[in-house]
Amino acid sequence: MGESVNMDDNKIALIRILQEFIGDDAEIDDDIGFFDLGISSLTIASLCERINEEFGTCCDETDVFNNSNLLEFTEFISSQQ
């Protein structure tokens, strides 16, 4: 963990991942909940798998529920790196 985590890079990567699930043209604002964007409870496991693959983390469904918008999840992922 000697490298500093760039939250902007993490945010961009998370937007890209979310768009894989909800469409490339989706507008994803910091404070709009993932469920409001169209992420369903059925896709959360796949979303977590994709996020863990991208960031080398071990997030699970509970982490998505507890950090359910882009800003909160970016902060969470950044804290896990």
DAUR-V816572 format. One record per backbone hydrogen bond with DSSP energy under -0.5 kcal/mol. NH is the residue of the N-H (numbers start at 0). CO is the residue of the C=O. Records with the same first field share a line. If there is no record, write none. Layout:
# DAUR-V816572
NH = CO  CO
This chain:
# DAUR-V816572
6 = 4
9 = 5
10 = 6
11 = 7
12 = 8
13 = 9
14 = 10
15 = 11
16 = 12
17 = 13
18 = 14
19 = 15  16
20 = 16  17
21 = 17
22 = 18
25 = 22
27 = 25
28 = 26
31 = 28
33 = 67
36 = 32
37 = 33  34
38 = 33
42 = 39
43 = 39
46 = 42
47 = 43
48 = 44
49 = 45
50 = 46
51 = 47
52 = 48
53 = 49
54 = 50
55 = 51
62 = 59
63 = 59
64 = 60
65 = 61
66 = 62
67 = 64
69 = 28  31
70 = 29
72 = 68
73 = 69
74 = 70
75 = 71
76 = 72
77 = 73
78 = 74
79 = 75  76
80 = 76  77
